[in-house]
Amino acid sequence: MKHLLKIGVSIVLVVGSLQAQFAEGQPVLRGAIGPAFSYLLALELDETAFKALSSFSSDFDITDAANTSIINNSEMVMTGFEGFGEVTPHWTIGMYAGQGEYLATAQDPAKVDYMINFVVSQVGVTAEFNTHARSRLKLLGGSLFGIGQISLTASSSPENESWTEIVSGATPRPAFELSSWTPVIQPYLGLRVDISRSMGFKAVAGWNEQVAKAGTWKLYHSKTISDSEEVSVQALFFRAQLYVIL
Protein backbone atom coordinates (compact mmCIF):
# COMPACT_ATOMS: atom_id res chain seq x y z
CA MET A 1 0.00 0.00 0.00
CA LYS A 2 2.87 2.41 0.80
CA HIS A 3 4.37 1.71 -2.63
CA LEU A 4 1.08 2.61 -4.33
CA LEU A 5 0.87 5.81 -2.28
CA LYS A 6 4.38 6.86 -3.41
CA ILE A 7 3.36 6.31 -7.03
CA GLY A 8 0.27 8.48 -6.51
CA VAL A 9 2.25 11.32 -4.97
CA SER A 10 4.76 11.21 -7.84
CA ILE A 11 1.99 11.41 -10.43
CA VAL A 12 0.45 14.44 -8.72
CA LEU A 13 3.80 16.25 -8.62
CA VAL A 14 4.35 15.57 -12.33
CA VAL A 15 0.89 16.89 -13.11
CA GLY A 16 1.64 20.01 -11.11
CA SER A 17 4.84 20.64 -13.04
CA LEU A 18 2.99 20.43 -16.37
CA GLN A 19 -0.15 22.34 -15.44
CA ALA A 20 0.92 25.74 -16.84
CA GLN A 21 0.90 24.25 -20.35
CA PHE A 22 -2.88 23.82 -20.13
CA ALA A 23 -3.69 27.17 -18.50
CA GLU A 24 -6.33 28.41 -20.99
CA GLY A 25 -5.70 32.06 -20.22
CA GLN A 26 -4.47 31.72 -16.64
CA PRO A 27 -0.74 32.22 -16.08
CA VAL A 28 -0.55 29.45 -13.47
CA LEU A 29 -2.92 26.64 -12.52
CA ARG A 30 -2.54 25.03 -9.15
CA GLY A 31 -2.12 21.62 -7.64
CA ALA A 32 -2.85 20.45 -4.12
CA ILE A 33 -2.06 17.51 -1.87
CA GLY A 34 -3.09 16.33 1.58
CA PRO A 35 -4.60 13.63 3.83
CA ALA A 36 -8.09 12.32 3.05
CA PHE A 37 -10.55 10.49 5.30
CA SER A 38 -13.44 8.40 3.93
CA TYR A 39 -16.47 7.04 5.76
CA LEU A 40 -18.24 4.02 4.23
CA LEU A 41 -21.89 3.47 5.18
CA ALA A 42 -23.96 0.26 5.07
CA LEU A 43 -20.87 -1.92 4.50
CA GLU A 44 -21.43 -5.51 5.60
CA LEU A 45 -19.73 -8.87 5.22
CA ASP A 46 -21.68 -11.07 2.83
CA GLU A 47 -23.66 -13.58 4.90
CA THR A 48 -23.61 -16.20 2.16
CA ALA A 49 -19.87 -16.03 1.49
CA PHE A 50 -18.75 -15.85 5.13
CA LYS A 51 -21.39 -17.86 7.00
CA ALA A 52 -18.80 -20.59 7.70
CA LEU A 53 -16.97 -18.20 10.04
CA SER A 54 -19.29 -19.53 12.75
CA SER A 55 -17.34 -22.81 12.55
CA PHE A 56 -14.08 -20.93 13.12
CA SER A 57 -15.60 -19.38 16.25
CA SER A 58 -19.21 -19.39 17.44
CA ASP A 59 -18.82 -15.68 18.26
CA PHE A 60 -18.30 -14.97 14.54
CA ASP A 61 -21.75 -16.14 13.41
CA ILE A 62 -22.68 -13.23 11.13
CA THR A 63 -26.12 -14.72 10.39
CA ASP A 64 -27.04 -14.34 14.07
CA ALA A 65 -28.52 -10.88 14.74
CA ALA A 66 -27.27 -10.99 18.33
CA ASN A 67 -23.67 -11.20 17.14
CA THR A 68 -23.62 -8.88 14.13
CA SER A 69 -22.21 -6.01 16.21
CA ILE A 70 -19.15 -8.17 16.93
CA ILE A 71 -18.14 -9.33 13.46
CA ASN A 72 -20.23 -7.43 10.95
CA ASN A 73 -19.81 -3.73 11.57
CA SER A 74 -21.78 -1.78 8.94
CA GLU A 75 -19.42 1.23 8.90
CA MET A 76 -15.76 1.69 8.06
CA VAL A 77 -13.34 4.62 8.27
CA MET A 78 -10.66 4.77 5.58
CA THR A 79 -7.51 6.88 5.89
CA GLY A 80 -5.49 7.87 2.87
CA PHE A 81 -3.86 10.55 0.77
CA GLU A 82 -5.08 12.51 -2.23
CA GLY A 83 -3.47 14.93 -4.64
CA PHE A 84 -4.81 16.76 -7.66
CA GLY A 85 -3.75 19.32 -10.23
CA GLU A 86 -5.74 21.69 -12.41
CA VAL A 87 -5.25 20.93 -16.10
CA THR A 88 -7.77 23.60 -17.23
CA PRO A 89 -9.69 26.21 -15.21
CA HIS A 90 -12.58 23.74 -14.81
CA TRP A 91 -10.90 20.31 -14.92
CA THR A 92 -8.60 18.57 -12.45
CA ILE A 93 -6.98 15.16 -12.42
CA GLY A 94 -5.38 13.49 -9.46
CA MET A 95 -4.60 10.35 -7.51
CA TYR A 96 -6.10 8.83 -4.36
CA ALA A 97 -4.94 5.94 -2.15
CA GLY A 98 -6.63 4.77 1.03
CA GLN A 99 -7.19 1.82 3.34
CA GLY A 100 -9.78 0.92 5.95
CA GLU A 101 -10.35 -2.02 8.27
CA TYR A 102 -12.26 -3.34 11.19
CA LEU A 103 -11.11 -5.87 13.74
CA ALA A 104 -13.21 -8.34 15.73
CA THR A 105 -11.94 -10.44 18.63
CA ALA A 106 -13.41 -13.13 20.86
CA GLN A 107 -12.35 -15.67 23.50
CA ASP A 108 -13.90 -19.08 24.16
CA PRO A 109 -14.24 -20.81 27.58
CA ALA A 110 -10.91 -22.60 27.02
CA LYS A 111 -9.25 -19.15 26.82
CA VAL A 112 -8.40 -19.42 23.13
CA ASP A 113 -8.30 -16.00 21.47
CA TYR A 114 -9.85 -15.53 18.02
CA MET A 115 -9.30 -12.61 15.65
CA ILE A 116 -10.91 -11.48 12.40
CA ASN A 117 -9.51 -8.54 10.41
CA PHE A 118 -11.41 -7.28 7.33
CA VAL A 119 -9.42 -4.81 5.19
CA VAL A 120 -10.41 -2.74 2.13
CA SER A 121 -7.69 -0.98 0.10
CA GLN A 122 -8.07 1.40 -2.86
CA VAL A 123 -5.87 3.37 -5.25
CA GLY A 124 -6.94 5.19 -8.38
CA VAL A 125 -7.02 8.21 -10.65
CA THR A 126 -9.61 10.96 -10.14
CA ALA A 127 -11.13 13.24 -12.78
CA GLU A 128 -13.28 16.22 -11.75
CA PHE A 129 -15.19 19.08 -13.33
CA ASN A 130 -15.71 22.15 -11.13
CA THR A 131 -17.72 25.35 -11.42
CA HIS A 132 -16.65 28.92 -10.64
CA ALA A 133 -13.04 28.51 -11.75
CA ARG A 134 -11.85 31.81 -10.24
CA SER A 135 -13.84 31.57 -7.02
CA ARG A 136 -12.63 30.20 -3.69
CA LEU A 137 -15.76 28.01 -3.51
CA LYS A 138 -16.13 25.42 -6.27
CA LEU A 139 -18.92 22.89 -6.75
CA LEU A 140 -17.64 19.73 -8.41
CA GLY A 141 -18.56 16.37 -9.87
CA GLY A 142 -16.18 13.57 -10.66
CA SER A 143 -15.19 9.97 -10.27
CA LEU A 144 -12.34 7.75 -9.16
CA PHE A 145 -11.25 4.87 -11.40
CA GLY A 146 -8.76 2.40 -10.02
CA ILE A 147 -8.00 -0.92 -8.38
CA GLY A 148 -8.38 -2.21 -4.86
CA GLN A 149 -7.99 -5.24 -2.67
CA ILE A 150 -10.31 -6.90 -0.18
CA SER A 151 -8.75 -9.20 2.40
CA LEU A 152 -9.92 -11.25 5.36
CA THR A 153 -7.43 -12.52 7.94
CA ALA A 154 -8.39 -14.92 10.73
CA SER A 155 -6.26 -16.41 13.49
CA SER A 156 -6.54 -18.20 16.80
CA SER A 157 -4.13 -18.81 19.66
CA PRO A 158 -4.14 -19.82 23.35
CA GLU A 159 -4.24 -16.92 25.77
CA ASN A 160 -0.65 -17.40 26.95
CA GLU A 161 2.04 -18.55 24.52
CA SER A 162 5.81 -18.29 24.53
CA TRP A 163 7.91 -16.98 21.64
CA THR A 164 9.43 -20.43 21.10
CA GLU A 165 6.00 -22.09 20.87
CA ILE A 166 4.82 -19.57 18.30
CA VAL A 167 7.93 -19.63 16.08
CA SER A 168 8.35 -23.41 16.20
CA GLY A 169 4.69 -24.10 15.49
CA ALA A 170 4.53 -26.39 18.50
CA THR A 171 0.80 -25.74 18.99
CA PRO A 172 -1.57 -25.99 15.98
CA ARG A 173 -3.38 -22.70 15.40
CA PRO A 174 -6.24 -22.51 12.88
CA ALA A 175 -5.58 -19.47 10.71
CA PHE A 176 -6.00 -18.18 7.16
CA GLU A 177 -5.64 -15.10 4.99
CA LEU A 178 -7.86 -14.56 1.93
CA SER A 179 -7.54 -11.70 -0.55
CA SER A 180 -8.83 -10.60 -3.94
CA TRP A 181 -8.00 -7.73 -6.30
CA THR A 182 -10.96 -5.70 -7.50
CA PRO A 183 -11.80 -2.81 -9.83
CA VAL A 184 -12.93 0.36 -8.01
CA ILE A 185 -15.32 3.03 -9.32
CA GLN A 186 -16.46 5.96 -7.18
CA PRO A 187 -18.73 8.58 -8.81
CA TYR A 188 -19.30 11.57 -6.52
CA LEU A 189 -20.46 15.17 -6.08
CA GLY A 190 -19.00 17.72 -3.69
CA LEU A 191 -17.31 21.04 -3.13
CA ARG A 192 -13.87 22.55 -2.73
CA VAL A 193 -13.05 25.64 -0.67
CA ASP A 194 -9.73 27.49 -0.70
CA ILE A 195 -9.47 28.64 2.91
CA SER A 196 -6.38 30.72 2.15
CA ARG A 197 -3.73 30.98 -0.55
CA SER A 198 -1.94 27.98 0.90
CA MET A 199 -4.70 25.70 2.30
CA GLY A 200 -8.11 24.37 1.38
CA PHE A 201 -10.85 21.91 2.22
CA LYS A 202 -12.60 19.38 -0.02
CA ALA A 203 -15.68 17.27 0.75
CA VAL A 204 -17.41 14.77 -1.55
CA ALA A 205 -20.19 12.18 -1.27
CA GLY A 206 -20.85 9.32 -3.65
CA TRP A 207 -21.09 5.60 -4.26
CA ASN A 208 -18.32 3.01 -3.82
CA GLU A 209 -18.47 0.10 -6.30
CA GLN A 210 -15.94 -2.62 -5.52
CA VAL A 211 -16.68 -6.28 -6.29
CA ALA A 212 -14.41 -9.30 -5.85
CA LYS A 213 -15.57 -11.76 -8.51
CA ALA A 214 -16.20 -15.44 -7.78
CA GLY A 215 -13.08 -17.57 -8.21
CA THR A 216 -10.64 -14.65 -7.83
CA TRP A 217 -9.85 -15.07 -4.13
CA LYS A 218 -6.40 -16.37 -3.16
CA LEU A 219 -5.10 -18.03 -0.02
CA TYR A 220 -2.02 -16.23 1.35
CA HIS A 221 -1.81 -14.21 -1.91
CA SER A 222 -0.66 -17.26 -3.87
CA LYS A 223 -3.10 -20.18 -4.08
CA THR A 224 -6.28 -19.48 -6.09
CA ILE A 225 -9.52 -20.69 -4.47
CA SER A 226 -11.48 -21.75 -7.55
CA ASP A 227 -14.84 -22.10 -5.78
CA SER A 228 -14.61 -18.81 -3.84
CA GLU A 229 -17.76 -16.70 -3.91
CA GLU A 230 -18.40 -13.17 -5.16
CA VAL A 231 -18.08 -10.52 -2.46
CA SER A 232 -19.32 -6.97 -2.93
CA VAL A 233 -18.17 -3.82 -1.16
CA GLN A 234 -20.93 -1.50 -2.36
CA ALA A 235 -21.62 1.43 -0.08
CA LEU A 236 -22.35 5.12 0.18
CA PHE A 237 -19.27 7.09 1.17
CA PHE A 238 -18.25 10.53 2.36
CA ARG A 239 -14.69 11.80 1.97
CA ALA A 240 -13.07 14.90 3.43
CA GLN A 241 -9.63 16.30 2.65
CA LEU A 242 -7.56 19.12 4.09
CA TYR A 243 -5.07 20.04 1.39
CA VAL A 244 -2.01 22.23 0.90
CA ILE A 245 -1.94 24.28 -2.30
CA LEU A 246 1.28 23.78 -4.23
N, C-alpha and C positions, 0 to 999 in steps of 0.2 A: 504493500500500500504506500509506503514512503517513497518507493521508486516511482510510482505513478504520480505522486504529488510533485516530485521534482520535475518530471516531464511537463506537468501542467504549468508550473511556475515558469519554466523556460519558454514555453509557447507564448504565454502572456507577455513576457519581456520582449520577445521577438516581435510580437504584434505591436507593442508600444513603440518600438524603434522604427517601425514602418508606417505608423499611422499618419504622419504628415503628408505622405504621398497620396492619400485619399481624402484630403481635407475639404474639398468642395467649397472653397471660398474662405474657410477658416485657416489661419496661419498654423495653428497647432490643435490637434485633437488629442484627448487625454486617455490614459489608461488608469486602472485602479486595481488594487489587490488587498485581500484581507481575509480574516476568519469568517466562516459561515456556519450557522447552526440550523439544522432542519428538524422538524417535528412531524413524524408520521402518525396518522390517525387510523383507527380501525384496522390495524395490522395484526393478524392472527396466524398461528401455526395451523396448517391444514389438518383437520381432524382425521381425514381418510389416510393421508400419507404418513402421519406420525402417531397413529393410534396405538402402535405397538410399543411406544415409550412406557406404557403402563406395565409392561413385562420387565422393563429395565428397572423401574422403581414404581411401586403403587402410588407414590405421591405425584408421579408425572402422568397421570391419567387425564389427558386433555379433553376427553369426551365427558368427564364428570364435572358438572357445573360447580360443585363445591371446591374443586381444585384448580379451576381455570386461572384464578388469581396467582397461583404459584408458578405455573409453567407457561401460560398462554397470555401474557400481557398484551393488551391491544394497542399499546402506544410505544413509540421508540424515538429516542433523541439521537440524532446523527451530528457528529462534529466533523468539520472539514475546512477546506480552503478554496477560495474562488478568486479568479482574476479575470479582468475583461479590458478590452481596448476599443475605442471608437474608431471605426473604419470609414464612416461618413457621419455627418451631423445627427442622423437618425438611427444608424445601425451600429451595433457592437457585436463582437465575437469574443469568446473567452473560454475558460477551462474551469471545471469544478471537480473536486475529489472529496469524498466523505465516507465515513464509516459509522455504523451504529450497532448496538448489541443489547441484549438483555440476558441476565444470568439468573438461573433458578437453582436452588440447593435444597437438599432434604437429608434426613438421617433416619435409618430404620431402628427398630428395637435392639438390634445387635450392634449398634453404634458404627454402622457402615455409612460413610458420607457419599452422597450422590450429587453430581453436578451436570447441568445442561447449560450450554452457552450457544445462543442463536445470534449470528452475525450477518449483517447486510453491508456490503461495500459497493461503492459506485465511483466511476470516473468518466467524464465525458466533455464534449464541446458544447458550448451554449451559443445561441444566436438570438438576438433581441432587436425589436424595433421599438423606439421610444418617441414620444411626442415632445413638443416644446424644447427643441434642441438647445436653445440659448438660455433656458430657464434653469434655476436650481432644482425645481421640482419637475420630474419627468414621469409620466405614466408609461408603462411598457408591457409588451407581450412577447413571449419567446418560448423556447424549448431547449431542453438538454437532450443530446443524442450521445449515447456511449455504451459502455460495458460495465458489468458488475459481477459480484460473486455473492452467493448465499451459502452459508456454512452452518453446520450443526455439530457441536462437539459434546460428547458425553463421557463421563468417567465416574469411577467408584473406587473407594479405598477405605480401609479400616480407619477408625478415628486416630489412632496413634501408630505411626510407622517410623522406622529408622531409615536413614539415608541408604544404608547397605541393602535393606529389604527392597526398597524402591528400585535402586539401580540394578540389582541382581535379578529382579523379577521373581523373588522368592515366593511371593504371594500373588496368585492370579487375581487380576483386576479387570472386570468387564469394562471395556472402553471402545469408543470409535470416533472417527471424524469423517463427516460427509460434506462434500462441497460441489457446487455446480456454477459454471460461468453462465451469465445471462445477458441479453441485450437490455438496455435501459432507455426509456423515453419519458420525459417529464415536460409536458406542455404547462405553461403557467402565465398568470397575469400579475402585475405588481406595480411598484413605484420605486423611484430612486430620488434621494434628496442629497444635494451637496450641502453639508452643514457649514463648511468653510472652504477656503481654497485648497486645503490639504486633506480634508476628511469628508466622508459621506456615509449615508445609511441606505441600505436596499432591503426591501421586503417583497416577497412573492408568495403566491399560493397557487397550487395546481394539483395535478394527478400524477402519481408515480406508477409506471407500468414496468414490471420486472418479473419475468416468468422463467423459471427453470424447467425446461422441457423434460418429459418422461425419457428415461434412458440416458440422461446426460450427467447424472450424479456419479461422483468418484469417491472411493474409499481411500483416505489418506492421500488425496490428490494424485493417485496413480492408477488404481484399479477401478475400471468402469463397472458400475452396477447396472446391468442391462435391463432389469425389471423395475428400476426405480421409477417413482411416480412423479407426475407434474406438480410443481409447487409454485404458487403465485404470491408475489409480494405486490399487490395492488392496493393503493391507499391514497387518501388525500394527504397533502403535505403543506407545511408552511416553512419558509426558509428566510432567515434574517442574516444580514451581513453588515459589518462595520468595516469600511474600506479606507485605505489611504490612497489619495490621488497622486499618481506618478507625474 
